[in-house]
């Protein structure tokens, strides 16, 4: 398993959690962004810089990832692509995207886009809280532990309960 990060919008505190995880477990962590990123020196951590543009980083991740890889992203269409390709998608707030919930999340995203395009001010997400950081760290640990111990449920793309 490799961990991929949609790094342009990923909060730094989440990147720090991922850096520590990669170093501790020796798992390959690749951050994909359209700007240079600072990373700690590690044989397990690398960056891929892509050109600026709509979905360029997302497309690179979906081209390079393999089935079973984990992608950290808040981008719902990217998460849907990852699931379709047999990967696992984790939101920086700790929410796991699965085959069971991705269609609903895509529908809500489309609805919110329609509201915004009609002039309704919907606001953005709340700031990342300590609870969000803890939820992310806990879910990441569950995913990696279950991946190494038992594998994943192929139909739902979620760790076994």
OpenMM code with the backbone's topology and positions (N, CA, C; nanometers):
from openmm import Vec3, app, unit

residues = "UNK UNK UNK UNK UNK UNK UNK UNK UNK UNK UNK UNK UNK UNK UNK UNK UNK UNK UNK UNK UNK UNK UNK UNK UNK UNK UNK UNK UNK UNK UNK UNK UNK UNK UNK UNK UNK UNK UNK UNK UNK UNK UNK UNK UNK UNK UNK UNK UNK UNK UNK UNK UNK UNK UNK UNK UNK UNK UNK UNK UNK UNK UNK UNK UNK UNK UNK UNK UNK UNK UNK UNK UNK UNK UNK UNK UNK UNK UNK UNK UNK UNK UNK UNK UNK UNK UNK UNK UNK UNK UNK UNK UNK UNK UNK UNK UNK UNK UNK UNK UNK UNK UNK UNK UNK UNK UNK UNK UNK UNK UNK UNK UNK UNK UNK UNK UNK UNK UNK UNK UNK UNK UNK UNK UNK UNK UNK UNK UNK UNK UNK UNK UNK UNK UNK UNK UNK UNK UNK UNK UNK UNK UNK UNK UNK UNK UNK UNK UNK UNK UNK UNK UNK UNK UNK UNK UNK UNK UNK UNK UNK".split()
positions = [
    Vec3(0.0842, -0.1189, 0.0000),
    Vec3(0.0000, 0.0000, 0.0000),
    Vec3(0.0877, 0.1237, 0.0000),
    Vec3(0.0487, 0.2178, -0.0818),
    Vec3(0.1131, 0.3484, -0.0850),
    Vec3(0.0091, 0.4511, -0.0446),
    Vec3(0.0521, 0.5595, 0.0181),
    Vec3(-0.0376, 0.6687, 0.0534),
    Vec3(-0.0097, 0.7846, -0.0419),
    Vec3(-0.1161, 0.8347, -0.1037),
    Vec3(-0.1099, 0.9501, -0.1927),
    Vec3(-0.1848, 1.0639, -0.1254),
    Vec3(-0.1357, 1.1867, -0.1427),
    Vec3(-0.2010, 1.3023, -0.0820),
    Vec3(-0.2292, 1.4064, -0.1887),
    Vec3(-0.3538, 1.4472, -0.1965),
    Vec3(-0.3944, 1.5616, -0.2780),
    Vec3(-0.3509, 1.6831, -0.1959),
    Vec3(-0.2255, 1.7249, -0.2161),
    Vec3(-0.1572, 1.8094, -0.1188),
    Vec3(-0.1845, 1.9584, -0.1292),
    Vec3(-0.2375, 2.0064, -0.2401),
    Vec3(-0.2601, 2.1508, -0.2517),
    Vec3(-0.3534, 2.2032, -0.1428),
    Vec3(-0.4558, 2.1291, -0.1091),
    Vec3(-0.5535, 2.1750, -0.0109),
    Vec3(-0.5445, 2.1000, 0.1220),
    Vec3(-0.4497, 2.0112, 0.1362),
    Vec3(-0.4383, 1.9330, 0.2590),
    Vec3(-0.3767, 2.0190, 0.3698),
    Vec3(-0.4418, 2.0276, 0.4841),
    Vec3(-0.3875, 2.1081, 0.5939),
    Vec3(-0.2497, 2.0573, 0.6390),
    Vec3(-0.1635, 2.1511, 0.6763),
    Vec3(-0.0280, 2.1154, 0.7190),
    Vec3(-0.0265, 2.0201, 0.8379),
    Vec3(-0.1190, 2.0369, 0.9305),
    Vec3(-0.1214, 1.9491, 1.0474),
    Vec3(-0.1504, 1.8044, 1.0059),
    Vec3(-0.2291, 1.7850, 0.9020),
    Vec3(-0.2570, 1.6506, 0.8509),
    Vec3(-0.1332, 1.5957, 0.7807),
    Vec3(-0.0641, 1.6803, 0.7064),
    Vec3(0.0612, 1.6375, 0.6431),
    Vec3(0.1613, 1.5922, 0.7489),
    Vec3(0.1682, 1.6641, 0.8607),
    Vec3(0.2604, 1.6261, 0.9689),
    Vec3(0.2270, 1.4878, 1.0245),
    Vec3(0.0997, 1.4595, 1.0416),
    Vec3(0.0574, 1.3263, 1.0872),
    Vec3(0.1033, 1.2213, 0.9867),
    Vec3(0.0854, 1.2511, 0.8588),
    Vec3(0.1253, 1.1570, 0.7537),
    Vec3(0.2766, 1.1392, 0.7483),
    Vec3(0.3525, 1.2468, 0.7673),
    Vec3(0.4993, 1.2359, 0.7693),
    Vec3(0.5438, 1.1409, 0.8803),
    Vec3(0.4877, 1.1596, 0.9995),
    Vec3(0.5242, 1.0724, 1.1133),
    Vec3(0.4846, 0.9270, 1.0865),
    Vec3(0.3689, 0.9075, 1.0254),
    Vec3(0.3220, 0.7722, 0.9949),
    Vec3(0.4134, 0.7042, 0.8946),
    Vec3(0.4513, 0.7760, 0.7895),
    Vec3(0.5398, 0.7191, 0.6871),
    Vec3(0.6734, 0.6801, 0.7480),
    Vec3(0.7273, 0.7663, 0.8325),
    Vec3(0.8560, 0.7374, 0.8958),
    Vec3(0.8451, 0.6183, 0.9912),
    Vec3(0.7375, 0.6138, 1.0680),
    Vec3(0.7199, 0.5073, 1.1681),
    Vec3(0.6976, 0.3713, 1.1038),
    Vec3(0.6179, 0.3675, 0.9969),
    Vec3(0.5810, 0.2398, 0.9367),
    Vec3(0.6610, 0.2049, 0.8118),
    Vec3(0.7358, 0.3011, 0.7592),
    Vec3(0.8122, 0.2759, 0.6379),
    Vec3(0.7252, 0.2640, 0.5145),
    Vec3(0.6076, 0.3252, 0.5175),
    Vec3(0.5169, 0.3225, 0.4029),
    Vec3(0.5492, 0.4413, 0.3113),
    Vec3(0.5378, 0.4215, 0.1817),
    Vec3(0.5655, 0.5280, 0.0866),
    Vec3(0.4521, 0.6299, 0.0881),
    Vec3(0.4895, 0.7554, 0.1033),
    Vec3(0.3959, 0.8673, 0.1068),
    Vec3(0.4327, 0.9609, -0.0071),
    Vec3(0.3375, 0.9868, -0.0966),
    Vec3(0.3618, 1.0756, -0.2097),
    Vec3(0.2623, 1.1899, -0.2055),
    Vec3(0.3145, 1.3118, -0.2000),
    Vec3(0.2316, 1.4313, -0.1998),
    Vec3(0.2323, 1.4900, -0.3407),
    Vec3(0.1136, 1.5120, -0.3962),
    Vec3(0.1004, 1.5648, -0.5315),
    Vec3(0.0409, 1.7051, -0.5207),
    Vec3(0.1113, 1.8037, -0.5802),
    Vec3(0.0677, 1.9432, -0.5712),
    Vec3(0.1152, 2.0195, -0.6941),
    Vec3(0.0566, 2.1368, -0.7141),
    Vec3(0.0996, 2.2189, -0.8270),
    Vec3(0.1979, 2.3274, -0.7847),
    Vec3(0.2533, 2.3142, -0.6654),
    Vec3(0.3554, 2.4066, -0.6165),
    Vec3(0.4589, 2.3258, -0.5382),
    Vec3(0.5775, 2.3792, -0.5219),
    Vec3(0.6787, 2.3066, -0.4437),
    Vec3(0.6333, 2.2907, -0.2984),
    Vec3(0.6660, 2.1776, -0.2400),
    Vec3(0.6294, 2.1499, -0.1013),
    Vec3(0.7550, 2.1215, -0.0204),
    Vec3(0.7500, 2.1586, 0.1051),
    Vec3(0.8592, 2.1256, 0.1967),
    Vec3(0.8234, 1.9960, 0.2672),
    Vec3(0.9149, 1.9016, 0.2620),
    Vec3(0.8932, 1.7733, 0.3284),
    Vec3(1.0176, 1.7402, 0.4103),
    Vec3(1.0003, 1.6603, 0.5132),
    Vec3(1.1179, 1.6195, 0.5904),
    Vec3(1.2027, 1.5212, 0.5094),
    Vec3(1.3320, 1.5181, 0.5354),
    Vec3(1.4145, 1.4201, 0.4646),
    Vec3(1.3761, 1.2783, 0.5079),
    Vec3(1.3414, 1.1967, 0.4116),
    Vec3(1.3011, 1.0589, 0.4402),
    Vec3(1.3022, 0.9803, 0.3104),
    Vec3(1.3485, 0.8565, 0.3155),
    Vec3(1.3409, 0.7741, 0.1949),
    Vec3(1.1974, 0.7315, 0.1625),
    Vec3(1.1046, 0.7560, 0.2551),
    Vec3(0.9659, 0.7123, 0.2369),
    Vec3(0.8728, 0.8229, 0.1892),
    Vec3(0.9221, 0.9471, 0.1864),
    Vec3(0.8356, 1.0608, 0.1539),
    Vec3(0.8879, 1.1294, 0.0290),
    Vec3(0.7965, 1.1512, -0.0670),
    Vec3(0.8366, 1.2223, -0.1882),
    Vec3(0.7240, 1.3134, -0.2339),
    Vec3(0.7598, 1.4060, -0.3214),
    Vec3(0.6603, 1.4961, -0.3782),
    Vec3(0.6613, 1.4825, -0.5299),
    Vec3(0.5462, 1.5112, -0.5869),
    Vec3(0.5323, 1.5195, -0.7318),
    Vec3(0.4690, 1.6552, -0.7585),
    Vec3(0.5409, 1.7403, -0.8332),
    Vec3(0.4856, 1.8702, -0.8688),
    Vec3(0.4283, 1.8616, -1.0092),
    Vec3(0.3011, 1.9014, -1.0205),
    Vec3(0.2327, 1.9008, -1.1496),
    Vec3(0.2080, 2.0450, -1.1918),
    Vec3(0.1752, 2.0652, -1.3169),
    Vec3(0.1454, 2.2004, -1.3632),
    Vec3(0.0128, 2.2469, -1.3033),
    Vec3(-0.0032, 2.3773, -1.2976),
    Vec3(-0.1282, 2.4333, -1.2468),
    Vec3(-0.2393, 2.4027, -1.3464),
    Vec3(-0.3575, 2.3879, -1.2961),
    Vec3(-0.4709, 2.3623, -1.3836),
    Vec3(-0.5758, 2.2798, -1.3124),
    Vec3(-0.6962, 2.2856, -1.3656),
    Vec3(-0.8095, 2.2163, -1.3074),
    Vec3(-0.7878, 2.0645, -1.3097),
    Vec3(-0.7899, 2.0023, -1.1952),
    Vec3(-0.7807, 1.8569, -1.1781),
    Vec3(-0.6485, 1.7940, -1.2226),
    Vec3(-0.5440, 1.8735, -1.2436),
    Vec3(-0.4161, 1.8169, -1.2876),
    Vec3(-0.3597, 1.7240, -1.1800),
    Vec3(-0.3595, 1.7684, -1.0546),
    Vec3(-0.3091, 1.6834, -0.9461),
    Vec3(-0.3977, 1.5604, -0.9289),
    Vec3(-0.5291, 1.5798, -0.9357),
    Vec3(-0.6220, 1.4675, -0.9214),
    Vec3(-0.5971, 1.3622, -1.0300),
    Vec3(-0.5812, 1.4098, -1.1527),
    Vec3(-0.5572, 1.3171, -1.2633),
    Vec3(-0.4265, 1.2410, -1.2451),
    Vec3(-0.3255, 1.3069, -1.1958),
    Vec3(-0.1963, 1.2408, -1.1741),
    Vec3(-0.2104, 1.1305, -1.0692),
    Vec3(-0.2830, 1.1609, -0.9625),
    Vec3(-0.3033, 1.0608, -0.8576),
    Vec3(-0.3770, 0.9396, -0.9136),
    Vec3(-0.4861, 0.9618, -0.9868),
    Vec3(-0.5618, 0.8475, -1.0382),
    Vec3(-0.4832, 0.7684, -1.1426),
    Vec3(-0.3940, 0.8341, -1.2155),
    Vec3(-0.3107, 0.7628, -1.3125),
    Vec3(-0.2053, 0.6764, -1.2438),
    Vec3(-0.1499, 0.7250, -1.1346),
    Vec3(-0.0364, 0.6591, -1.0701),
    Vec3(-0.0763, 0.5581, -0.9619),
    Vec3(-0.1895, 0.5812, -0.8961),
    Vec3(-0.2274, 0.4928, -0.7848),
    Vec3(-0.2616, 0.3530, -0.8347),
    Vec3(-0.2503, 0.2590, -0.7426),
    Vec3(-0.2875, 0.1207, -0.7725),
    Vec3(-0.3979, 0.0767, -0.6780),
    Vec3(-0.4634, -0.0286, -0.7143),
    Vec3(-0.5670, -0.0858, -0.6290),
    Vec3(-0.5062, -0.1149, -0.4914),
    Vec3(-0.5781, -0.0778, -0.3876),
    Vec3(-0.5305, -0.0995, -0.2519),
    Vec3(-0.4593, 0.0204, -0.1930),
    Vec3(-0.4202, 0.1183, -0.2750),
    Vec3(-0.3557, 0.2388, -0.2236),
    Vec3(-0.4562, 0.3254, -0.1491),
    Vec3(-0.4044, 0.4105, -0.0622),
    Vec3(-0.4855, 0.5051, 0.0137),
    Vec3(-0.4601, 0.6453, -0.0403),
    Vec3(-0.5670, 0.7200, -0.0650),
    Vec3(-0.5567, 0.8583, -0.1099),
    Vec3(-0.6227, 0.9475, -0.0058),
    Vec3(-0.5483, 1.0484, 0.0383),
    Vec3(-0.6009, 1.1463, 0.1331),
    Vec3(-0.6446, 1.2674, 0.0523),
    Vec3(-0.7754, 1.2962, 0.0561),
    Vec3(-0.8310, 1.4068, -0.0212),
    Vec3(-0.9656, 1.4486, 0.0355),
    Vec3(-0.9968, 1.5764, 0.0184),
    Vec3(-1.1308, 1.6260, 0.0499),
    Vec3(-1.2113, 1.6403, -0.0784),
    Vec3(-1.1507, 1.6110, -0.1915),
    Vec3(-1.2132, 1.6250, -0.3228),
    Vec3(-1.3014, 1.5025, -0.3492),
    Vec3(-1.4316, 1.5227, -0.3493),
    Vec3(-1.5252, 1.4107, -0.3610),
    Vec3(-1.5171, 1.3411, -0.4973),
    Vec3(-1.5096, 1.4144, -0.6107),
    Vec3(-1.4940, 1.3430, -0.7378),
    Vec3(-1.3642, 1.2605, -0.7435),
    Vec3(-1.2555, 1.3123, -0.6871),
    Vec3(-1.1317, 1.2336, -0.6821),
    Vec3(-1.1536, 1.1089, -0.5972),
    Vec3(-1.2187, 1.1240, -0.4835),
    Vec3(-1.2463, 1.0079, -0.3980),
    Vec3(-1.3275, 0.9032, -0.4738),
    Vec3(-1.4245, 0.9476, -0.5525),
    Vec3(-1.5061, 0.8539, -0.6314),
    Vec3(-1.4186, 0.7788, -0.7320),
    Vec3(-1.3276, 0.8505, -0.7974),
    Vec3(-1.2364, 0.7859, -0.8929),
    Vec3(-1.1463, 0.6846, -0.8225),
    Vec3(-1.0982, 0.7205, -0.7051),
    Vec3(-1.0104, 0.6314, -0.6281),
    Vec3(-1.0846, 0.5029, -0.5928),
    Vec3(-1.2069, 0.5164, -0.5445),
    Vec3(-1.2866, 0.3989, -0.5081),
    Vec3(-1.3127, 0.3123, -0.6313),
    Vec3(-1.3456, 0.3764, -0.7427),
    Vec3(-1.3720, 0.3029, -0.8665),
    Vec3(-1.2486, 0.2241, -0.9106),
    Vec3(-1.1300, 0.2754, -0.8834),
    Vec3(-1.0050, 0.2096, -0.9222),
    Vec3(-0.9552, 0.1105, -0.8161),
    Vec3(-1.0354, 0.0870, -0.7132),
    Vec3(-0.9995, -0.0123, -0.6124),
    Vec3(-0.9154, 0.0411, -0.4988),
    Vec3(-0.9087, 0.1725, -0.4872),
    Vec3(-0.8329, 0.2333, -0.3782),
    Vec3(-0.9215, 0.2705, -0.2618),
    Vec3(-0.8602, 0.3341, -0.1637),
    Vec3(-0.9287, 0.3770, -0.0425),
    Vec3(-0.9098, 0.5270, -0.0307),
    Vec3(-1.0144, 0.5995, 0.0048),
    Vec3(-1.0090, 0.7454, 0.0113),
    Vec3(-1.0473, 0.7931, 0.1506),
    Vec3(-0.9621, 0.8785, 0.2062),
    Vec3(-0.9810, 0.9305, 0.3418),
    Vec3(-0.9791, 1.0820, 0.3375),
    Vec3(-1.0808, 1.1432, 0.3968),
    Vec3(-1.0910, 1.2877, 0.4074),
    Vec3(-0.9965, 1.3376, 0.5177),
    Vec3(-0.9361, 1.4557, 0.5039),
    Vec3(-0.8483, 1.5072, 0.6092),
    Vec3(-0.9164, 1.5280, 0.7443),
    Vec3(-1.0469, 1.5224, 0.7490),
    Vec3(-1.1190, 1.5321, 0.8768),
    Vec3(-1.1492, 1.3942, 0.9367),
    Vec3(-1.1027, 1.2893, 0.8683),
    Vec3(-1.1189, 1.1554, 0.9222),
    Vec3(-1.2349, 1.0769, 0.8638),
    Vec3(-1.3081, 1.1341, 0.7719),
    Vec3(-1.4191, 1.0625, 0.7085),
    Vec3(-1.3675, 0.9690, 0.6006),
    Vec3(-1.4161, 0.8477, 0.6033),
    Vec3(-1.3769, 0.7492, 0.5033),
    Vec3(-1.4809, 0.7472, 0.3921),
    Vec3(-1.4360, 0.7688, 0.2686),
    Vec3(-1.5234, 0.7563, 0.1529),
    Vec3(-1.5312, 0.6085, 0.1181),
    Vec3(-1.6526, 0.5586, 0.0946),
    Vec3(-1.6709, 0.4175, 0.0618),
    Vec3(-1.7662, 0.4023, -0.0555),
    Vec3(-1.7737, 0.2828, -0.1088),
    Vec3(-1.8708, 0.2532, -0.2128),
    Vec3(-2.0131, 0.2752, -0.1648),
    Vec3(-2.0335, 0.2654, -0.0346),
    Vec3(-2.1675, 0.2827, 0.0217),
    Vec3(-2.2075, 0.4280, 0.0397),
    Vec3(-2.1105, 0.5213, 0.0481),
    Vec3(-2.1480, 0.6605, 0.0748),
    Vec3(-2.1075, 0.7598, -0.0338),
    Vec3(-2.0318, 0.7176, -0.1323),
    Vec3(-1.9775, 0.8133, -0.2283),
    Vec3(-2.0851, 0.8740, -0.3181),
    Vec3(-2.1848, 0.7981, -0.3596),
    Vec3(-2.2896, 0.8538, -0.4462),
    Vec3(-2.3672, 0.9638, -0.3742),
    Vec3(-2.3974, 0.9427, -0.2475),
    Vec3(-2.4675, 1.0445, -0.1692),
    Vec3(-2.3817, 1.1706, -0.1563),
    Vec3(-2.2525, 1.1529, -0.1318),
    Vec3(-2.1624, 1.2683, -0.1197),
    Vec3(-2.1509, 1.3439, -0.2519),
    Vec3(-2.1480, 1.2710, -0.3639),
    Vec3(-2.1459, 1.3366, -0.4948),
    Vec3(-2.2749, 1.4151, -0.5190),
    Vec3(-2.3884, 1.3598, -0.4804),
    Vec3(-2.5170, 1.4273, -0.4995),
    Vec3(-2.5245, 1.5549, -0.4145),
    Vec3(-2.4783, 1.5475, -0.2916),
    Vec3(-2.4784, 1.6663, -0.2045),
    Vec3(-2.3853, 1.7729, -0.2613),
    Vec3(-2.2690, 1.7302, -0.3100),
    Vec3(-2.1745, 1.8252, -0.3697),
    Vec3(-2.2382, 1.8950, -0.4901),
    Vec3(-2.3057, 1.8178, -0.5754),
    Vec3(-2.3716, 1.8762, -0.6933),
    Vec3(-2.4791, 1.9754, -0.6516),
    Vec3(-2.5575, 1.9400, -0.5513),
    Vec3(-2.6623, 2.0287, -0.5017),
    Vec3(-2.6031, 2.1591, -0.4487),
    Vec3(-2.4961, 2.1503, -0.3719),
    Vec3(-2.4313, 2.2695, -0.3171),
    Vec3(-2.3726, 2.3556, -0.4292),
    Vec3(-2.3155, 2.2937, -0.5316),
    Vec3(-2.2642, 2.3688, -0.6470),
    Vec3(-2.3775, 2.4444, -0.7161),
    Vec3(-2.4941, 2.3793, -0.7292),
    Vec3(-2.6092, 2.4439, -0.7922),
    Vec3(-2.6577, 2.5621, -0.7088),
    Vec3(-2.6596, 2.5457, -0.5760),
    Vec3(-2.6984, 2.6577, -0.4891),
    Vec3(-2.6026, 2.7748, -0.5068),
    Vec3(-2.4722, 2.7465, -0.5048),
    Vec3(-2.3726, 2.8526, -0.5192),
    Vec3(-2.3844, 2.9218, -0.6547),
    Vec3(-2.4084, 2.8443, -0.7594),
    Vec3(-2.4177, 2.9053, -0.8932),
    Vec3(-2.5438, 2.9902, -0.9085),
    Vec3(-2.6435, 2.9668, -0.8240),
    Vec3(-2.7650, 3.0489, -0.8296),
    Vec3(-2.7552, 3.1703, -0.7374),
    Vec3(-2.6395, 3.1888, -0.6727),
    Vec3(-2.6178, 3.3069, -0.5901),
    Vec3(-2.6332, 3.2863, -0.4412),
    Vec3(-2.6692, 3.1669, -0.3983),
    Vec3(-2.6831, 3.1400, -0.2555),
    Vec3(-2.5441, 3.1271, -0.1935),
    Vec3(-2.5224, 3.2000, -0.0851),
    Vec3(-2.3943, 3.1929, -0.0147),
    Vec3(-2.4026, 3.0763, 0.0836),
    Vec3(-2.3228, 2.9740, 0.0592),
    Vec3(-2.3301, 2.8535, 0.1423),
    Vec3(-2.2204, 2.8478, 0.2477),
    Vec3(-2.1205, 2.9335, 0.2374),
    Vec3(-2.0094, 2.9299, 0.3325),
    Vec3(-1.9181, 2.8131, 0.3025),
    Vec3(-1.8067, 2.8110, 0.3668),
    Vec3(-1.7100, 2.7036, 0.3466),
    Vec3(-1.7080, 2.6113, 0.4658),
    Vec3(-1.6161, 2.5181, 0.4644),
    Vec3(-1.6061, 2.4273, 0.5780),
    Vec3(-1.5535, 2.5002, 0.7018),
    Vec3(-1.5880, 2.4479, 0.8164),
    Vec3(-1.5378, 2.5054, 0.9412),
    Vec3(-1.3875, 2.4784, 0.9521),
    Vec3(-1.3173, 2.5574, 1.0333),
    Vec3(-1.1734, 2.5318, 1.0511),
    Vec3(-1.1499, 2.3906, 1.1067),
    Vec3(-1.0361, 2.3353, 1.0719),
    Vec3(-1.0001, 2.2026, 1.1202),
    Vec3(-0.9834, 2.2083, 1.2718),
    Vec3(-1.0530, 2.1229, 1.3426),
    Vec3(-1.0486, 2.1235, 1.4889),
    Vec3(-0.9553, 2.0138, 1.5403),
    Vec3(-0.9276, 2.0196, 1.6687),
    Vec3(-0.8489, 1.9141, 1.7320),
    Vec3(-0.9204, 1.7800, 1.7173),
    Vec3(-1.0523, 1.7811, 1.7266),
    Vec3(-1.1299, 1.6581, 1.7076),
    Vec3(-1.1159, 1.6023, 1.5673),
    Vec3(-1.1129, 1.6922, 1.4675),
    Vec3(-1.0920, 1.6487, 1.3292),
    Vec3(-0.9547, 1.5835, 1.3141),
    Vec3(-0.8529, 1.6452, 1.3711),
    Vec3(-0.7166, 1.5906, 1.3625),
    Vec3(-0.7098, 1.4526, 1.4278),
    Vec3(-0.7751, 1.4399, 1.5431),
    Vec3(-0.7760, 1.3118, 1.6130),
    Vec3(-0.8535, 1.2073, 1.5342),
    Vec3(-0.9660, 1.2476, 1.4752),
    Vec3(-1.0450, 1.1537, 1.3938),
    Vec3(-0.9638, 1.1059, 1.2744),
    Vec3(-0.8890, 1.1975, 1.2104),
    Vec3(-0.8052, 1.1588, 1.0974),
    Vec3(-0.6978, 1.0599, 1.1417),
    Vec3(-0.6274, 1.0924, 1.2482),
    Vec3(-0.5203, 1.0047, 1.2966),
    Vec3(-0.5750, 0.8672, 1.3339),
    Vec3(-0.6896, 0.8642, 1.3994),
    Vec3(-0.7501, 0.7364, 1.4384),
    Vec3(-0.7910, 0.6541, 1.3165),
    Vec3(-0.8548, 0.7185, 1.2195),
    Vec3(-0.8995, 0.6464, 1.0996),
    Vec3(-0.7792, 0.5976, 1.0180),
    Vec3(-0.6767, 0.6803, 1.0067),
    Vec3(-0.5549, 0.6400, 0.9362),
    Vec3(-0.4932, 0.5178, 1.0031),
    Vec3(-0.4857, 0.5206, 1.1335),
    Vec3(-0.4299, 0.4070, 1.2078),
    Vec3(-0.5136, 0.2810, 1.1856),
    Vec3(-0.6464, 0.2952, 1.1890),
    Vec3(-0.7345, 0.1796, 1.1651),
    Vec3(-0.7129, 0.1221, 1.0257),
    Vec3(-0.7065, 0.2100, 0.9265),
    Vec3(-0.6898, 0.1650, 0.7889),
    Vec3(-0.5578, 0.0899, 0.7728),
    Vec3(-0.4503, 0.1481, 0.8205),
    Vec3(-0.3191, 0.0865, 0.8032),
    Vec3(-0.3062, -0.0427, 0.8828),
    Vec3(-0.3603, -0.0446, 1.0030),
    Vec3(-0.3559, -0.1658, 1.0851),
    Vec3(-0.4350, -0.2774, 1.0194),
    Vec3(-0.5563, -0.2469, 0.9759),
    Vec3(-0.6387, -0.3500, 0.9137),
    Vec3(-0.5840, -0.3926, 0.7787),
    Vec3(-0.5219, -0.3010, 0.7075),
    Vec3(-0.4610, -0.3382, 0.5800),
    Vec3(-0.3515, -0.4417, 0.6023),
    Vec3(-0.2699, -0.4193, 0.7023),
    Vec3(-0.1586, -0.5112, 0.7290),
    Vec3(-0.2047, -0.6424, 0.7924),
    Vec3(-0.3169, -0.6392, 0.8652),
    Vec3(-0.3616, -0.7599, 0.9356),
    Vec3(-0.4596, -0.8440, 0.8556),
    Vec3(-0.5632, -0.7790, 0.7991),
    Vec3(-0.6721, -0.8591, 0.7424),
    Vec3(-0.7120, -0.8228, 0.6011),
    Vec3(-0.6623, -0.7156, 0.5474),
    Vec3(-0.7063, -0.6733, 0.4150),
    Vec3(-0.8316, -0.5902, 0.4239),
    Vec3(-0.8916, -0.5600, 0.3105),
    Vec3(-1.0090, -0.4749, 0.3033),
    Vec3(-1.1253, -0.5493, 0.2408),
    Vec3(-1.2450, -0.5047, 0.2741),
    Vec3(-1.3673, -0.5548, 0.2148),
    Vec3(-1.3756, -0.4985, 0.0726),
    Vec3(-1.3668, -0.5849, -0.0261),
    Vec3(-1.3579, -0.5405, -0.1662),
    Vec3(-1.4821, -0.4690, -0.2139),
    Vec3(-1.6001, -0.5089, -0.1668),
    Vec3(-1.7220, -0.4479, -0.2166),
    Vec3(-1.7386, -0.3056, -0.1637),
    Vec3(-1.7139, -0.2841, -0.0364),
    Vec3(-1.7410, -0.1540, 0.0248),
    Vec3(-1.6192, -0.0644, 0.0316),
    Vec3(-1.4997, -0.1174, 0.0047),
    Vec3(-1.3775, -0.0397, 0.0113),
    Vec3(-1.3608, 0.0228, 0.1482),
    Vec3(-1.3937, -0.0521, 0.2504),
    Vec3(-1.3795, -0.0027, 0.3866),
    Vec3(-1.3137, -0.1124, 0.4698),
    Vec3(-1.2477, -0.0719, 0.5777),
    Vec3(-1.1898, -0.1751, 0.6642),
    Vec3(-1.2988, -0.2639, 0.7224),
    Vec3(-1.2658, -0.3900, 0.7432),
    Vec3(-1.3606, -0.4804, 0.8093),
    Vec3(-1.3886, -0.4292, 0.9492),
    Vec3(-1.5121, -0.4490, 0.9954),
    Vec3(-1.5499, -0.4062, 1.1315),
    Vec3(-1.4985, -0.5058, 1.2327),
] * unit.nanometer
topology = app.Topology()
chain = topology.addChain("A")
for resn in residues:
    res = topology.addResidue(resn, chain)
    for name in ("N", "CA", "C"):
        topology.addAtom(name, app.Element.getBySymbol(name[0]), res)
